Amino acid sequence: QVQLVESGGGSVHPGGSLRLSCSATGTIWRLDDMGWYRQAPGGQRELVATISAGHVTKYGDSVKGRFTISRENVRSTVYLEMNRLQPEDTATYYCNVQYIHGTTFSSSHAWGQGTEVSVYS
């Protein structure tokens, strides 16, 4: 099985910054798309950003220009740099990784446990 360990959440004031990290461990032959999603209280899970193995990025409209996704393949880690945070960014942020399993060579995906981000005045 593949496990994802997230870190970096916390509480900040509006205009502040946070950096999230998510590292994948387990039997992985290849990491494909990696990304971040978020879910606000009472809301649906939504796309924040994704990055392909070739470093092609995609962002949700509400975070474009403020958030930056990156990955470090040698560490099997994806990052989310969040700047100019606003109260509406308050949510649980989930890491998602698509991968090829190291022994079955089947395609699958995994979710992290979630990390809380709170932006308050």
Salt bridges, closest charged atoms under 4 A:
ASP32 OD1 - ARG30 NE 2.64
GLU46 OE2 - ARG38 NE 2.66
ASP61 OD1 - LYS64 NZ 3.11
GLU72 OE2 - ARG75 NE 3.03
GLU81 OE1 - ARG19 NE 3.65
ASP89 OD1 - ARG38 NH1 2.92
ASP89 OD2 - ARG66 NH1 2.73
